[in-house]
C-alpha cells in the first residue's frame, strides 16, 4: 500500500494549491472534531469530576480518537488496494489533498490583508478572529497583522509540512492519525480550568507528534528565503536564537524563522479568554510590521511547503528503493 503514497502526496499537494478547501465540500476533520465533542460529553459524565478522573478521561478520549482517525482510513484503504487498487489510489490522493491546508491558509490570511487594505479595522479583527485563538477585539492594525503572520508561520508546520512528513512515512492513515492528534490539541489542549487535566494527554501527545516536523519546518522556512528574496542570514540567526521563546516546545520554531526572514518582531503578550498571557517576543524590530507582511509570509510558506514536499518525496523514495 505504501508504494502508492508518494505519488498520492505529489498529486494531492498540487490539487491543494490549485483548489484549496471549497466550502461546499465536507471536510474529514469535521468528522473527527464532531466525534471529539460527542466523546468529551460522554466521558465527562462517566469519569469523576476530580483532577485524576479528568486526567483518566482525557487519556481515554485520546486512545479512542487515535484508533478512529488512524484505524478507519487504514482499513478502508487496505480493502480498496487489495480489491480495487485504482479506487484506493484515487481515495488516498483525495484524502491527502483534503488534509493539506496550504491554499486555505493563504486564502484565509489574505482575507485579513484585504480587510486591512480595503475595509475597516473591525472587519480585519473579525477576519483574523477566524484563524487565531487569541482575543482580537482590542487589537491594533499592527496587532492584527502580527496575528495573521504568526498563524501563517505556525500553521505552515502543523497544517502543511507535518501532515506531508507523516504522509511520506506512512501514507494517509498516518497522516490522518496526526491530524486526529492535532485536532484534539486544538479542541482540548487549553491550560484553563476546564481542560487543564482533561486535555493534558492530548496536548502532550501533540507536542511529541510535532517535535520533529516543527524543526524541519523551521529549517525549510529558512531555506525558503533563498527563493523569495528574504533575509536568509537573519532568518537563520533568529531561528537559532528565538526558536524556544514559547511555552510550547514547537510553536516558536516557524515563528522564529518567519520573524527573521521578514526582519520584524513577532509574538509578545496576548489576551486569551479575557486573560493576559505574558509571552516573550520573537525576532528583532528591524522595521515595523505592515500589512504587506501577510503577503510575504504566504510566499515564504509556499516556498517552504514546496521544498518540503520535494525533500520528503526524494528521501522517502530513496529509502523505499533501498530497503523495500
Wavefront OBJ file of the C-alpha trace (Angstrom):
o trace
v 0.000 0.000 0.000
v 2.850 2.403 0.785
v 4.152 2.299 -2.788
v 1.199 4.443 -3.858
v 1.504 7.050 -1.096
v 4.320 9.076 -2.671
v 2.562 9.803 -5.991
v -0.621 10.417 -3.965
v 1.297 13.000 -1.919
v 2.665 14.745 -5.014
v -0.729 14.929 -6.731
v -2.540 15.812 -3.505
v -0.178 18.734 -2.878
v -0.740 20.118 -6.376
v -4.519 19.742 -6.007
v -4.377 21.615 -2.707
v -2.510 24.500 -4.341
v -4.984 24.637 -7.218
v -8.295 24.065 -5.437
v -7.940 24.636 -1.705
v -10.909 23.764 0.503
v -14.252 24.612 -1.154
v -16.885 25.433 1.472
v -19.366 23.029 -0.091
v -17.017 20.043 0.301
v -17.380 18.347 3.688
v -14.003 18.044 5.382
v -12.999 14.785 7.112
v -11.535 16.709 10.045
v -15.093 17.852 10.810
v -15.945 14.185 11.452
v -13.056 13.898 13.913
v -13.967 17.199 15.557
v -17.608 16.191 15.972
v -16.564 12.836 17.430
v -14.260 14.569 19.929
v -17.143 16.805 21.056
v -19.506 13.837 21.485
v -16.949 11.709 23.312
v -15.973 14.553 25.616
v -19.557 14.943 26.848
v -19.977 11.186 27.321
v -16.643 10.683 29.067
v -17.155 13.623 31.420
v -20.435 12.049 32.543
v -18.717 8.742 33.326
v -15.451 9.788 34.966
v -15.194 11.524 38.356
v -15.013 15.325 38.471
v -11.632 15.141 40.223
v -8.228 16.014 38.745
v -7.373 12.323 38.456
v -10.734 11.498 36.925
v -10.360 14.190 34.287
v -6.818 13.074 33.509
v -8.036 9.489 33.053
v -10.947 10.644 30.904
v -8.570 12.663 28.757
v -6.417 9.580 28.263
v -9.435 7.542 27.164
v -10.541 10.098 24.578
v -7.011 10.244 23.160
v -6.918 6.461 22.732
v -10.351 6.360 21.086
v -9.672 9.229 18.683
v -6.292 7.810 17.682
v -7.848 4.414 16.972
v -10.597 6.045 14.920
v -8.559 8.633 12.995
v -5.779 6.228 12.052
v -7.670 2.920 12.009
v -10.632 3.771 9.776
v -8.537 5.102 6.850
v -6.163 2.151 7.245
v -8.977 -0.401 6.988
v -10.700 1.356 4.085
v -7.516 1.753 2.055
v -6.330 -1.771 2.853
v -9.578 -3.165 1.429
v -9.533 -0.923 -1.647
v -5.883 -1.507 -2.500
v -6.464 -5.249 -2.209
v -9.574 -5.450 -4.382
v -9.826 -2.090 -6.217
v -6.322 -0.601 -6.345
v -7.247 2.270 -8.680
v -10.046 3.332 -6.341
v -7.622 3.062 -3.422
v -5.122 5.364 -5.103
v -7.810 7.880 -6.048
v -9.175 7.956 -2.492
v -5.731 8.251 -0.898
v -4.876 11.123 -3.248
v -8.191 12.831 -2.499
v -7.755 12.461 1.257
v -4.192 13.765 1.039
v -5.457 16.813 -0.862
v -8.118 17.426 1.771
v -5.739 17.127 4.724
v -3.246 19.682 3.385
v -4.029 23.323 4.149
v -1.591 25.314 2.019
v -4.127 27.091 -0.184
v -6.758 27.547 2.536
v -4.169 29.028 4.920
v -3.219 31.545 2.275
v -6.837 32.335 1.383
v -7.938 32.873 4.987
v -4.945 35.038 5.901
v -5.385 37.107 2.743
v -8.926 37.925 3.863
v -7.274 39.712 6.781
v -4.961 41.543 4.386
v -7.897 42.575 2.215
v -9.817 43.990 5.186
v -6.730 45.874 6.393
v -6.244 47.434 2.954
v -9.837 47.857 1.759
v -12.045 47.585 4.831
v -12.249 48.700 8.433
v -10.161 47.682 11.423
v -13.198 45.964 12.964
v -13.606 43.906 9.793
v -9.906 42.983 9.923
v -10.257 41.996 13.588
v -13.171 39.758 12.718
v -11.293 38.183 9.790
v -8.276 37.389 11.942
v -10.511 36.019 14.732
v -11.460 33.245 12.304
v -7.883 31.921 12.200
v -6.408 32.645 15.660
v -7.301 31.642 19.199
v -6.453 34.920 20.956
v -8.865 37.750 21.745
v -8.962 40.160 18.796
v -11.486 42.863 19.769
v -8.852 45.312 21.005
v -6.072 44.582 18.504
v -4.470 47.470 16.660
v -3.705 47.260 12.945
v -0.199 46.092 13.855
v -1.641 43.519 16.263
v -3.991 42.160 13.608
v -1.158 41.920 11.098
v 1.155 40.175 13.566
v -1.581 37.693 14.481
v -2.119 36.810 10.807
v 1.612 36.442 10.109
v 2.093 34.292 13.216
v -0.756 31.941 12.311
v 0.640 31.521 8.787
v 4.011 30.656 10.296
v 2.681 28.234 12.911
v 0.181 26.523 10.620
v 2.786 26.113 7.905
v 4.076 23.374 10.188
v 1.011 21.656 11.635
v -1.279 22.358 8.670
v 1.079 21.574 5.787
v 4.602 20.316 6.430
v 3.869 17.983 9.365
v 0.995 16.226 7.518
v 3.266 15.805 4.468
v 6.000 14.410 6.708
v 3.698 11.730 8.110
v 2.194 11.020 4.690
v 5.692 10.370 3.323
v 6.397 7.955 6.191
v 3.163 6.006 6.476
v 0.683 7.171 3.865
v -2.717 8.718 4.512
v -3.513 6.555 7.604
v -0.544 8.052 9.473
v -1.441 11.480 8.096
v -4.971 11.053 9.468
v -3.596 9.884 12.826
v -1.504 13.047 13.052
v -4.473 15.246 12.158
v -6.559 13.488 14.797
v -3.918 14.283 17.427
v -3.635 17.855 16.202
v -7.412 18.337 16.253
v -7.623 17.039 19.823
v -4.978 19.542 20.876
v -6.832 22.415 19.203
v -10.085 21.460 20.956
v -8.869 20.163 24.320
v -5.326 21.396 24.843
v -6.091 24.594 26.770
v -4.489 25.474 30.108
v -7.705 26.682 31.718
v -9.912 25.271 34.459
v -11.984 23.199 32.045
v -9.138 21.472 30.182
v -6.062 21.699 32.406
v -6.344 17.997 33.280
v -8.814 16.661 30.729
v -6.756 17.980 27.800
v -3.290 17.343 29.198
v -2.659 13.997 27.464
v -3.855 15.399 24.132
v -1.594 18.444 24.478
v 1.483 16.398 25.428
v 0.893 13.927 22.586
v 0.611 16.814 20.133
v 3.933 18.169 21.409
v 5.537 14.787 20.712
v 3.918 14.414 17.280
v 5.066 17.876 16.213
v 8.559 17.794 17.705
v 10.441 16.640 14.594
v 8.165 18.216 11.930
v 8.298 21.638 13.631
v 12.077 21.700 13.483
v 12.121 20.511 9.895
v 9.581 23.236 9.116
v 11.771 25.892 10.701
v 14.783 24.981 8.577
v 12.636 24.645 5.450
v 11.401 28.174 6.092
v 14.974 29.419 6.452
v 15.834 27.679 3.169
v 12.723 29.147 1.547
v 14.097 32.652 1.983
v 16.604 31.904 -0.768
v 13.742 31.565 -3.264
v 11.698 34.513 -2.005
v 14.440 37.118 -1.741
v 14.074 37.473 2.018
v 16.735 37.819 4.708
v 18.313 34.365 4.858
v 21.079 35.324 7.265
v 18.706 36.914 9.757
v 16.196 34.062 9.404
v 18.886 31.555 10.417
v 20.088 33.809 13.236
v 16.664 34.432 14.766
v 15.638 30.805 14.284
v 18.614 29.583 16.300
v 18.190 32.293 18.946
v 14.405 32.506 19.476
v 13.012 29.106 18.479
v 12.370 28.276 22.151
v 10.613 31.557 23.006
v 7.223 29.956 23.523
v 5.508 27.870 26.183
v 5.048 25.161 23.559
v 8.259 23.398 22.514
v 7.182 23.638 18.876
v 5.204 26.822 18.167
v 8.163 29.222 18.083
v 10.118 27.145 15.560
v 8.478 28.523 12.431
v 7.573 31.872 14.028
v 11.260 32.500 14.709
v 12.252 31.681 11.139
v 9.420 33.876 9.817
v 10.313 36.829 12.057
v 13.941 36.659 10.993
v 13.075 36.347 7.317
v 10.796 39.405 7.463
v 13.129 41.437 9.721
v 10.279 42.076 12.178
v 9.399 41.258 15.757
v 6.506 38.848 16.415
v 4.789 37.300 19.457
v 4.769 39.095 22.818
v 1.877 39.455 25.264
v -1.628 38.443 24.166
v -5.106 38.050 25.632
v -6.890 34.681 25.631
v -10.439 34.393 27.001
v -10.076 37.804 28.610
v -6.852 36.944 30.450
v -3.466 38.481 29.664
v -0.692 35.980 28.962
v 2.828 37.355 29.116
v 4.918 35.873 26.328
v 8.434 36.669 25.108
v 8.934 38.376 21.786
v 10.413 36.631 18.767
v 12.746 38.440 16.379
v 14.188 41.961 16.299
v 12.184 45.087 15.305
v 14.489 45.947 12.424
v 11.456 47.515 10.731
v 7.774 47.929 11.702
v 5.248 45.213 10.916
v 2.995 46.184 7.979
v 0.045 44.541 6.166
v 2.279 43.571 3.238
v 3.986 41.154 5.609
v 0.932 38.891 5.352
v 1.590 38.501 1.615
v 5.295 37.960 2.265
v 4.516 35.361 4.932
v 2.387 33.425 2.464
v 5.131 33.492 -0.163
v 7.570 32.052 2.360
v 5.015 29.456 3.484
v 4.534 28.361 -0.141
v 8.283 28.167 -0.702
v 8.843 26.105 2.468
v 5.927 23.798 1.630
v 7.177 23.187 -1.907
v 10.676 22.483 -0.644
v 9.156 20.168 1.944
v 7.221 18.029 -0.498
v 10.276 17.744 -2.774
v 12.571 16.768 0.121
v 10.095 14.259 1.574
v 9.461 12.651 -1.813
v 13.162 12.312 -2.596
v 14.212 10.961 0.804
v 11.231 8.645 1.263
v 11.559 7.394 -2.321
v 15.256 6.673 -1.869
v 14.666 4.813 1.422
v 11.939 2.639 -0.102
v 14.107 1.806 -3.097
v 16.948 0.734 -0.834
v 15.035 -1.269 1.765
v 11.772 -2.430 0.219
l 1 2 3 4 5 6 7 8 9 10 11 12 13 14 15 16 17 18 19 20 21 22 23 24 25 26 27 28 29 30 31 32 33 34 35 36 37 38 39 40 41 42 43 44 45 46 47 48 49 50 51 52 53 54 55 56 57 58 59 60 61 62 63 64 65 66 67 68 69 70 71 72 73 74 75 76 77 78 79 80 81 82 83 84 85 86 87 88 89 90 91 92 93 94 95 96 97 98 99 100 101 102 103 104 105 106 107 108 109 110 111 112 113 114 115 116 117 118 119 120 121 122 123 124 125 126 127 128 129 130 131 132 133 134 135 136 137 138 139 140 141 142 143 144 145 146 147 148 149 150 151 152 153 154 155 156 157 158 159 160 161 162 163 164 165 166 167 168 169 170 171 172 173 174 175 176 177 178 179 180 181 182 183 184 185 186 187 188 189 190 191 192 193 194 195 196 197 198 199 200 201 202 203 204 205 206 207 208 209 210 211 212 213 214 215 216 217 218 219 220 221 222 223 224 225 226 227 228 229 230 231 232 233 234 235 236 237 238 239 240 241 242 243 244 245 246 247 248 249 250 251 252 253 254 255 256 257 258 259 260 261 262 263 264 265 266 267 268 269 270 271 272 273 274 275 276 277 278 279 280 281 282 283 284 285 286 287 288 289 290 291 292 293 294 295 296 297 298 299 300 301 302 303 304 305 306 307 308 309 310 311 312 313 314 315 316 317 318 319 320 321 322 323 324
